[in-house]
Amino acid sequence: MVAGVIGKQKFAYDLWGDTVNTAARMESHGIPGEIQVTPETQALLKPNYHLEERGWIDIKGKGFIQVYLLKGKR
């Protein structure tokens, strides 16, 4: 991910990169009222949180990614 300020007259802080694109695609495939995470995030959260396997979603430009739903603290 790359972050920076763009603009000459009106400045704006923005983010670019594969991580940002993946997050945007995950959001567009989300379920209202749910938090869905990638396997990498699931592995970090697993010791302290309950997660439920949602299945596989097709992420444009990345292919199929298995996703999990965050259900709450253990």
N, C-alpha and C positions, 0 to 999 in steps of 0.2 A: 504494500500500500504506500502511496505517496500522498503527502498533504502539503498544501501551500496556499498562499494568498494570490489571487489573480485580479487583474483590472488595473486601469490607470486612473480613471475618474472615480469609480465606485468600486471599492475593494470587497472581495468576497473570499471567504475561506472555503476550500473545497478539498475533497478526497478523491483519489483515483486508484485504480488497480484491480487485480483479480479478486481480492478479498471483498471489495466494495461491490463488484459485479455479482459475486456469489450471494452476498447478503441481499441484494436487490431481487435476485431470482428466487431466493428462499422466501422472501416476503410475499412475492407475487403468487407463490404456490401455497401460502399459509392457510390456516383454518382460523376464522374469526374467534378471538378469545383464547387462543392457544399460543404457546411459545414453542417453536420447533428449532432444533439444533442439528448440527452436523455430527458425524461420528467423533471427530476430534474434540468437540465441545462436550459431547456426551461422556467421553472418557474422563475428562477433567471434573465433570459434575457428579458422576456416578457415586463416588464415596459418600456424598452428603445429600443427594437429591434422588427422588423417584423419577425415572424416565420410562416412557412407553415407546416401543418401536412403532413408528407410523408406517414404514415401508420405504419404497424407492420412489423418487420423483425425478423427472427429466429436467435437468438444468441446462438451458441453452448455452452452448459453448463448452460445457463440461461433461455432459452425458448424465447417466443416472447416478444419483447420490442417495444413500440410505439416510433417512432422517428419523429423529426421535422427538417426542413431545415431552416437555418438562411438566411434571405433574405436581411437584411440591417438595418440600424439605423432608428429609428422613426423620 
